[in-house]
Amino acid sequence: MEFFKDMWLFFRERKKYWLLPVVLILLIMGLILVFGGGSAMAPFIYTLF
């Protein structure tokens, strides 16, 4: 949780709020790849990339 706190402080201090959607999309895409890798949806997920 310290990592997320540091990231939030960085965004707030440097006024880089536009980076928040980019980071969230990357996290969501990473979670889809990790959790979808072992499922029946894997062939469909990998065709997206």
PyMOL Python script that loads the backbone (N, CA, C, O; Angstrom):
from pymol import cmd

cmd.read_pdbstr("""\
ATOM      1  N   MET A   1       0.820  -1.199   0.000  1.00  0.00           N
ATOM      2  CA  MET A   1       0.000   0.000   0.000  1.00  0.00           C
ATOM      3  C   MET A   1       0.863   1.262   0.000  1.00  0.00           C
ATOM      4  O   MET A   1       0.403   2.334  -0.394  1.00  0.00           O
ATOM      5  N   GLU A   2       2.083   1.133   0.432  1.00  0.00           N
ATOM      6  CA  GLU A   2       2.993   2.271   0.452  1.00  0.00           C
ATOM      7  C   GLU A   2       3.254   2.775  -0.975  1.00  0.00           C
ATOM      8  O   GLU A   2       3.389   3.978  -1.203  1.00  0.00           O
ATOM      9  N   PHE A   3       3.321   1.857  -1.912  1.00  0.00           N
ATOM     10  CA  PHE A   3       3.557   2.216  -3.313  1.00  0.00           C
ATOM     11  C   PHE A   3       2.440   3.115  -3.844  1.00  0.00           C
ATOM     12  O   PHE A   3       2.704   4.124  -4.498  1.00  0.00           O
ATOM     13  N   PHE A   4       1.189   2.740  -3.558  1.00  0.00           N
ATOM     14  CA  PHE A   4       0.052   3.530  -4.028  1.00  0.00           C
ATOM     15  C   PHE A   4       0.015   4.897  -3.356  1.00  0.00           C
ATOM     16  O   PHE A   4      -0.348   5.895  -3.978  1.00  0.00           O
ATOM     17  N   LYS A   5       0.388   4.933  -2.100  1.00  0.00           N
ATOM     18  CA  LYS A   5       0.445   6.211  -1.388  1.00  0.00           C
ATOM     19  C   LYS A   5       1.507   7.117  -2.010  1.00  0.00           C
ATOM     20  O   LYS A   5       1.273   8.309  -2.209  1.00  0.00           O
ATOM     21  N   ASP A   6       2.669   6.549  -2.313  1.00  0.00           N
ATOM     22  CA  ASP A   6       3.728   7.333  -2.938  1.00  0.00           C
ATOM     23  C   ASP A   6       3.324   7.823  -4.321  1.00  0.00           C
ATOM     24  O   ASP A   6       3.628   8.955  -4.699  1.00  0.00           O
ATOM     25  N   MET A   7       2.635   6.966  -5.076  1.00  0.00           N
ATOM     26  CA  MET A   7       2.179   7.387  -6.402  1.00  0.00           C
ATOM     27  C   MET A   7       1.182   8.527  -6.294  1.00  0.00           C
ATOM     28  O   MET A   7       1.260   9.496  -7.050  1.00  0.00           O
ATOM     29  N   TRP A   8       0.243   8.419  -5.357  1.00  0.00           N
ATOM     30  CA  TRP A   8      -0.754   9.472  -5.182  1.00  0.00           C
ATOM     31  C   TRP A   8      -0.079  10.791  -4.779  1.00  0.00           C
ATOM     32  O   TRP A   8      -0.441  11.853  -5.284  1.00  0.00           O
ATOM     33  N   LEU A   9       0.891  10.722  -3.880  1.00  0.00           N
ATOM     34  CA  LEU A   9       1.603  11.935  -3.478  1.00  0.00           C
ATOM     35  C   LEU A   9       2.371  12.549  -4.649  1.00  0.00           C
ATOM     36  O   LEU A   9       2.442  13.770  -4.787  1.00  0.00           O
ATOM     37  N   PHE A  10       2.947  11.682  -5.493  1.00  0.00           N
ATOM     38  CA  PHE A  10       3.643  12.171  -6.679  1.00  0.00           C
ATOM     39  C   PHE A  10       2.679  12.891  -7.614  1.00  0.00           C
ATOM     40  O   PHE A  10       2.973  13.992  -8.080  1.00  0.00           O
ATOM     41  N   PHE A  11       1.514  12.268  -7.895  1.00  0.00           N
ATOM     42  CA  PHE A  11       0.533  12.885  -8.783  1.00  0.00           C
ATOM     43  C   PHE A  11       0.052  14.216  -8.224  1.00  0.00           C
ATOM     44  O   PHE A  11      -0.091  15.195  -8.957  1.00  0.00           O
ATOM     45  N   ARG A  12      -0.194  14.242  -6.931  1.00  0.00           N
ATOM     46  CA  ARG A  12      -0.721  15.458  -6.312  1.00  0.00           C
ATOM     47  C   ARG A  12       0.318  16.573  -6.289  1.00  0.00           C
ATOM     48  O   ARG A  12       0.000  17.729  -6.570  1.00  0.00           O
ATOM     49  N   GLU A  13       1.558  16.227  -5.955  1.00  0.00           N
ATOM     50  CA  GLU A  13       2.598  17.239  -5.838  1.00  0.00           C
ATOM     51  C   GLU A  13       2.997  17.810  -7.197  1.00  0.00           C
ATOM     52  O   GLU A  13       3.207  19.016  -7.328  1.00  0.00           O
ATOM     53  N   ARG A  14       3.101  16.952  -8.199  1.00  0.00           N
ATOM     54  CA  ARG A  14       3.554  17.383  -9.523  1.00  0.00           C
ATOM     55  C   ARG A  14       2.408  17.800 -10.453  1.00  0.00           C
ATOM     56  O   ARG A  14       2.645  18.204 -11.591  1.00  0.00           O
ATOM     57  N   LYS A  15       1.170  17.699  -9.965  1.00  0.00           N
ATOM     58  CA  LYS A  15      -0.020  18.051 -10.757  1.00  0.00           C
ATOM     59  C   LYS A  15      -0.102  17.227 -12.042  1.00  0.00           C
ATOM     60  O   LYS A  15      -0.388  17.757 -13.116  1.00  0.00           O
ATOM     61  N   LYS A  16       0.151  15.934 -11.915  1.00  0.00           N
ATOM     62  CA  LYS A  16       0.121  15.017 -13.058  1.00  0.00           C
ATOM     63  C   LYS A  16      -1.125  14.143 -13.006  1.00  0.00           C
ATOM     64  O   LYS A  16      -1.042  12.925 -13.168  1.00  0.00           O
ATOM     65  N   TYR A  17      -2.265  14.755 -12.782  1.00  0.00           N
ATOM     66  CA  TYR A  17      -3.504  13.993 -12.658  1.00  0.00           C
ATOM     67  C   TYR A  17      -3.901  13.305 -13.959  1.00  0.00           C
ATOM     68  O   TYR A  17      -4.656  12.333 -13.933  1.00  0.00           O
ATOM     69  N   TRP A  18      -3.415  13.785 -15.083  1.00  0.00           N
ATOM     70  CA  TRP A  18      -3.748  13.177 -16.360  1.00  0.00           C
ATOM     71  C   TRP A  18      -3.140  11.785 -16.491  1.00  0.00           C
ATOM     72  O   TRP A  18      -3.564  11.011 -17.349  1.00  0.00           O
ATOM     73  N   LEU A  19      -2.150  11.450 -15.654  1.00  0.00           N
ATOM     74  CA  LEU A  19      -1.537  10.124 -15.697  1.00  0.00           C
ATOM     75  C   LEU A  19      -2.379   9.057 -14.999  1.00  0.00           C
ATOM     76  O   LEU A  19      -2.174   7.866 -15.231  1.00  0.00           O
ATOM     77  N   LEU A  20      -3.315   9.462 -14.156  1.00  0.00           N
ATOM     78  CA  LEU A  20      -4.126   8.491 -13.422  1.00  0.00           C
ATOM     79  C   LEU A  20      -4.902   7.545 -14.338  1.00  0.00           C
ATOM     80  O   LEU A  20      -4.869   6.339 -14.098  1.00  0.00           O
ATOM     81  N   PRO A  21      -5.600   8.021 -15.376  1.00  0.00           N
ATOM     82  CA  PRO A  21      -6.298   7.076 -16.251  1.00  0.00           C
ATOM     83  C   PRO A  21      -5.354   6.114 -16.965  1.00  0.00           C
ATOM     84  O   PRO A  21      -5.697   4.952 -17.181  1.00  0.00           O
ATOM     85  N   VAL A  22      -4.174   6.593 -17.330  1.00  0.00           N
ATOM     86  CA  VAL A  22      -3.197   5.732 -18.002  1.00  0.00           C
ATOM     87  C   VAL A  22      -2.766   4.606 -17.076  1.00  0.00           C
ATOM     88  O   VAL A  22      -2.714   3.446 -17.486  1.00  0.00           O
ATOM     89  N   VAL A  23      -2.460   4.939 -15.840  1.00  0.00           N
ATOM     90  CA  VAL A  23      -2.026   3.935 -14.865  1.00  0.00           C
ATOM     91  C   VAL A  23      -3.157   2.948 -14.579  1.00  0.00           C
ATOM     92  O   VAL A  23      -2.914   1.745 -14.489  1.00  0.00           O
ATOM     93  N   LEU A  24      -4.376   3.433 -14.435  1.00  0.00           N
ATOM     94  CA  LEU A  24      -5.509   2.549 -14.174  1.00  0.00           C
ATOM     95  C   LEU A  24      -5.758   1.591 -15.334  1.00  0.00           C
ATOM     96  O   LEU A  24      -6.038   0.413 -15.110  1.00  0.00           O
ATOM     97  N   ILE A  25      -5.663   2.071 -16.553  1.00  0.00           N
ATOM     98  CA  ILE A  25      -5.867   1.199 -17.712  1.00  0.00           C
ATOM     99  C   ILE A  25      -4.773   0.146 -17.783  1.00  0.00           C
ATOM    100  O   ILE A  25      -5.054  -1.013 -18.088  1.00  0.00           O
ATOM    101  N   LEU A  26      -3.535   0.526 -17.507  1.00  0.00           N
ATOM    102  CA  LEU A  26      -2.446  -0.457 -17.504  1.00  0.00           C
ATOM    103  C   LEU A  26      -2.648  -1.513 -16.426  1.00  0.00           C
ATOM    104  O   LEU A  26      -2.389  -2.693 -16.662  1.00  0.00           O
ATOM    105  N   LEU A  27      -3.107  -1.105 -15.248  1.00  0.00           N
ATOM    106  CA  LEU A  27      -3.374  -2.069 -14.182  1.00  0.00           C
ATOM    107  C   LEU A  27      -4.502  -3.023 -14.562  1.00  0.00           C
ATOM    108  O   LEU A  27      -4.403  -4.226 -14.323  1.00  0.00           O
ATOM    109  N   ILE A  28      -5.563  -2.498 -15.149  1.00  0.00           N
ATOM    110  CA  ILE A  28      -6.683  -3.341 -15.558  1.00  0.00           C
ATOM    111  C   ILE A  28      -6.251  -4.326 -16.638  1.00  0.00           C
ATOM    112  O   ILE A  28      -6.613  -5.501 -16.585  1.00  0.00           O
ATOM    113  N   MET A  29      -5.481  -3.856 -17.616  1.00  0.00           N
ATOM    114  CA  MET A  29      -5.004  -4.741 -18.679  1.00  0.00           C
ATOM    115  C   MET A  29      -4.093  -5.831 -18.105  1.00  0.00           C
ATOM    116  O   MET A  29      -4.161  -6.982 -18.535  1.00  0.00           O
ATOM    117  N   GLY A  30      -3.259  -5.482 -17.157  1.00  0.00           N
ATOM    118  CA  GLY A  30      -2.395  -6.468 -16.522  1.00  0.00           C
ATOM    119  C   GLY A  30      -3.191  -7.514 -15.766  1.00  0.00           C
ATOM    120  O   GLY A  30      -2.873  -8.702 -15.824  1.00  0.00           O
ATOM    121  N   LEU A  31      -4.224  -7.079 -15.055  1.00  0.00           N
ATOM    122  CA  LEU A  31      -5.068  -8.029 -14.328  1.00  0.00           C
ATOM    123  C   LEU A  31      -5.813  -8.963 -15.277  1.00  0.00           C
ATOM    124  O   LEU A  31      -5.964 -10.151 -14.994  1.00  0.00           O
ATOM    125  N   ILE A  32      -6.273  -8.430 -16.391  1.00  0.00           N
ATOM    126  CA  ILE A  32      -6.951  -9.275 -17.376  1.00  0.00           C
ATOM    127  C   ILE A  32      -6.006 -10.333 -17.912  1.00  0.00           C
ATOM    128  O   ILE A  32      -6.394 -11.489 -18.077  1.00  0.00           O
ATOM    129  N   LEU A  33      -4.766  -9.945 -18.187  1.00  0.00           N
ATOM    130  CA  LEU A  33      -3.797 -10.914 -18.703  1.00  0.00           C
ATOM    131  C   LEU A  33      -3.441 -11.974 -17.667  1.00  0.00           C
ATOM    132  O   LEU A  33      -3.317 -13.153 -18.001  1.00  0.00           O
ATOM    133  N   VAL A  34      -3.278 -11.567 -16.431  1.00  0.00           N
ATOM    134  CA  VAL A  34      -2.891 -12.512 -15.382  1.00  0.00           C
ATOM    135  C   VAL A  34      -4.019 -13.481 -15.083  1.00  0.00           C
ATOM    136  O   VAL A  34      -3.798 -14.692 -15.042  1.00  0.00           O
ATOM    137  N   PHE A  35      -5.228 -12.970 -14.873  1.00  0.00           N
ATOM    138  CA  PHE A  35      -6.336 -13.839 -14.492  1.00  0.00           C
ATOM    139  C   PHE A  35      -6.966 -14.543 -15.686  1.00  0.00           C
ATOM    140  O   PHE A  35      -7.571 -15.604 -15.531  1.00  0.00           O
ATOM    141  N   GLY A  36      -6.832 -13.968 -16.861  1.00  0.00           N
ATOM    142  CA  GLY A  36      -7.413 -14.594 -18.040  1.00  0.00           C
ATOM    143  C   GLY A  36      -6.479 -15.567 -18.727  1.00  0.00           C
ATOM    144  O   GLY A  36      -6.895 -16.287 -19.635  1.00  0.00           O
ATOM    145  N   GLY A  37      -5.225 -15.599 -18.310  1.00  0.00           N
ATOM    146  CA  GLY A  37      -4.240 -16.468 -18.950  1.00  0.00           C
ATOM    147  C   GLY A  37      -4.520 -17.945 -18.786  1.00  0.00           C
ATOM    148  O   GLY A  37      -4.184 -18.733 -19.670  1.00  0.00           O
ATOM    149  N   GLY A  38      -5.122 -18.342 -17.690  1.00  0.00           N
ATOM    150  CA  GLY A  38      -5.367 -19.749 -17.439  1.00  0.00           C
ATOM    151  C   GLY A  38      -6.800 -20.165 -17.690  1.00  0.00           C
ATOM    152  O   GLY A  38      -7.196 -21.267 -17.310  1.00  0.00           O
ATOM    153  N   SER A  39      -7.574 -19.321 -18.311  1.00  0.00           N
ATOM    154  CA  SER A  39      -8.980 -19.640 -18.505  1.00  0.00           C
ATOM    155  C   SER A  39      -9.263 -19.991 -19.962  1.00  0.00           C
ATOM    156  O   SER A  39      -8.369 -19.956 -20.808  1.00  0.00           O
ATOM    157  N   ALA A  40     -10.495 -20.322 -20.235  1.00  0.00           N
ATOM    158  CA  ALA A  40     -10.911 -20.638 -21.599  1.00  0.00           C
ATOM    159  C   ALA A  40     -10.944 -19.389 -22.468  1.00  0.00           C
ATOM    160  O   ALA A  40     -11.005 -19.493 -23.693  1.00  0.00           O
ATOM    161  N   MET A  41     -10.905 -18.224 -21.862  1.00  0.00           N
ATOM    162  CA  MET A  41     -10.929 -16.964 -22.612  1.00  0.00           C
ATOM    163  C   MET A  41      -9.545 -16.565 -23.125  1.00  0.00           C
ATOM    164  O   MET A  41      -9.426 -15.597 -23.876  1.00  0.00           O
ATOM    165  N   ALA A  42      -8.500 -17.292 -22.732  1.00  0.00           N
ATOM    166  CA  ALA A  42      -7.126 -16.936 -23.082  1.00  0.00           C
ATOM    167  C   ALA A  42      -6.919 -16.722 -24.582  1.00  0.00           C
ATOM    168  O   ALA A  42      -6.306 -15.721 -24.951  1.00  0.00           O
ATOM    169  N   PRO A  43      -7.394 -17.606 -25.470  1.00  0.00           N
ATOM    170  CA  PRO A  43      -7.153 -17.360 -26.902  1.00  0.00           C
ATOM    171  C   PRO A  43      -7.780 -16.049 -27.389  1.00  0.00           C
ATOM    172  O   PRO A  43      -7.237 -15.405 -28.286  1.00  0.00           O
ATOM    173  N   PHE A  44      -8.887 -15.659 -26.822  1.00  0.00           N
ATOM    174  CA  PHE A  44      -9.541 -14.424 -27.239  1.00  0.00           C
ATOM    175  C   PHE A  44      -8.832 -13.207 -26.685  1.00  0.00           C
ATOM    176  O   PHE A  44      -8.770 -12.171 -27.346  1.00  0.00           O
ATOM    177  N   ILE A  45      -8.298 -13.319 -25.480  1.00  0.00           N
ATOM    178  CA  ILE A  45      -7.572 -12.199 -24.873  1.00  0.00           C
ATOM    179  C   ILE A  45      -6.277 -11.959 -25.613  1.00  0.00           C
ATOM    180  O   ILE A  45      -5.914 -10.808 -25.859  1.00  0.00           O
ATOM    181  N   TYR A  46      -5.567 -13.018 -25.975  1.00  0.00           N
ATOM    182  CA  TYR A  46      -4.269 -12.848 -26.629  1.00  0.00           C
ATOM    183  C   TYR A  46      -4.414 -12.291 -28.041  1.00  0.00           C
ATOM    184  O   TYR A  46      -3.472 -11.688 -28.554  1.00  0.00           O
ATOM    185  N   THR A  47      -5.549 -12.473 -28.673  1.00  0.00           N
ATOM    186  CA  THR A  47      -5.725 -11.882 -29.999  1.00  0.00           C
ATOM    187  C   THR A  47      -5.890 -10.370 -29.925  1.00  0.00           C
ATOM    188  O   THR A  47      -5.720  -9.688 -30.936  1.00  0.00           O
ATOM    189  N   LEU A  48      -6.212  -9.835 -28.770  1.00  0.00           N
ATOM    190  CA  LEU A  48      -6.309  -8.389 -28.612  1.00  0.00           C
ATOM    191  C   LEU A  48      -4.939  -7.723 -28.679  1.00  0.00           C
ATOM    192  O   LEU A  48      -4.824  -6.553 -29.045  1.00  0.00           O
ATOM    193  N   PHE A  49      -3.909  -8.475 -28.324  1.00  0.00           N
ATOM    194  CA  PHE A  49      -2.576  -7.903 -28.281  1.00  0.00           C
ATOM    195  C   PHE A  49      -1.754  -8.415 -29.424  1.00  0.00           C
ATOM    196  O   PHE A  49      -0.589  -8.043 -29.561  1.00  0.00           O
TER     197      PHE A  49
END
""", "prot")
cmd.dss("prot")
cmd.show_as("cartoon", "prot")
cmd.util.cbc("prot")
cmd.orient("prot")
